[in-house]
Amino acid sequence: MEQFFASSPRGLESLLAAELGSFGAQRVAEVPGGVAFSGDWSVCYTANLWSRLASRILWRVAEFGYAGEDDLYEAAHKLDWMRLFTVERTLRVNVSAQKSPLKSLDFATLRIKDAVCDRFRETLGSRPNVDRANPDVRVHAFLDAVHCVLYLDTSGEPLFKRGWRAGAGEAPLRENLAAGIILLSGWKPEEPLLDPMCGGGTLLIEAAAMARGRAPGARRSFGFEKLKIFDPKLWAGIKNEERVPAAAKLEIFGSDNDPRVLGDARRNIAGAGVDRWIKLEQVDILERAAPAPAGVMVANPPYGERIGSKEELAEFYPRLGSALKKNYPGWRCHFFTADLRLPKLMRLQPSRRVPLYNGALECRLFEIRIVAGSNRPG
Ligand SMILES: C[S@@+](CC[C@H](N)C(=O)[O-])C[C@H]1O[C@@H](n2cnc3c(N)ncnc32)[C@H](O)[C@@H]1O
């Protein structure tokens, strides 16, 4: 049994813990920003291939106490790195810290990197090269006030990079955050789904991939394939396994008022191989008729951080509220935003507000149920 840590956007930890449990993870423990778990390599491979919510799956290889950089060097130097990867692999070390007494994390990073390379050179006469941009092997060190935990990254590129994105659109959501928003909305594939401000189409693609039972990692490679523990036979078995039955009927609709981002959405949707299931249209949300009598709306409106000024949005939201009341009775709408004024400015009462983080930015997922007859004047 090995020990792992799956990182994720903050706010999705419970969903991630449940997801990992469904892959056979044991001793699952949530902490802010991720989930620690135990499991064998099949659990690790499955989590990399199938997790829609994790950013990375890290394999815990050492833990020790430290007070200064020399302690990091000595403990890292003790580890038998040659058992973990070969000298031909390129390397990158990352250090993150909470309440660490160390003055420079760059220096700590350098000391750990030196320890790994020195250990290789002393044992084999040669050392791995560093490649910061595209390393084969990533070592992550997490420091608290007194402990250091060393991990090897089994994911490589972060897992939200699914391998289908061709165009960014405007301020695209990370794919694992988008998948979390879809799960939190409670959407069932039998229900029509609409993102009327779809940008590059991230929410639409994650929903379609989920409903069709597509493995999010099917089009990419993983860090564990470069490690010595890699077991190609076990991996081939896991890759060929079908885990989720595909929904037969799907009605997914996307629109945006910007023709340029719709071009990105079209390319992304085709790249993800879900174009059969998604209907795109160029239309302003304020003018858009509901594509079905009832359904689930998910949207990530501009929130004045990267696009749209606060004043423009204060003018836009009341009009959006009126358009929803007029055109979307019977719909369950979900807005993911960092603009916490949104429901008030829309003059609609949210039935749920879920705190979620987009990187460091505190956001909410507001659920607003539009009931028939709520479009009363006044
Ligand atoms: C934050 S982005 C959405 C990003 C998207 N979730 C993604 O992952 O790519 C907001 C989108 O709302 C669109 N938008 C802004 N005002 C709109 C309106 N009145 N009607 C339709 N779309 C609008 C913008 O063109 C932009 O693509």
The ligand as a Gaussian input file, in Angstrom:
#p B3LYP/6-31G(d) Opt

LIG

0 1
 C      -15.710000      34.157000     -17.989000
 S      -16.107000      33.879000     -19.666000
 C      -16.673000      32.198000     -19.700000
 C      -15.527000      31.250000     -19.816000
 C      -15.963000      29.809000     -20.008000
 N      -16.633000      29.278000     -18.826000
 C      -14.764000      28.941000     -20.390000
 O      -14.358000      28.100000     -19.575000
 O      -14.194000      29.131000     -21.464000
 C      -17.600000      34.785000     -19.882000
 C      -18.200000      34.685000     -21.278000
 O      -19.447000      35.396000     -21.271000
 C      -19.641000      35.932000     -22.575000
 N      -20.653000      36.981000     -22.473000
 C      -20.542000      38.194000     -21.875000
 N      -21.717000      38.878000     -21.990000
 C      -22.573000      38.060000     -22.669000
 C      -23.930000      38.190000     -23.068000
 N      -24.620000      39.300000     -22.826000
 N      -24.502000      37.151000     -23.728000
 C      -23.802000      36.016000     -23.990000
 N      -22.520000      35.845000     -23.635000
 C      -21.895000      36.853000     -22.969000
 C      -18.261000      36.404000     -22.957000
 O      -18.161000      36.535000     -24.379000
 C      -17.361000      35.317000     -22.378000
 O      -17.073000      34.345000     -23.367000

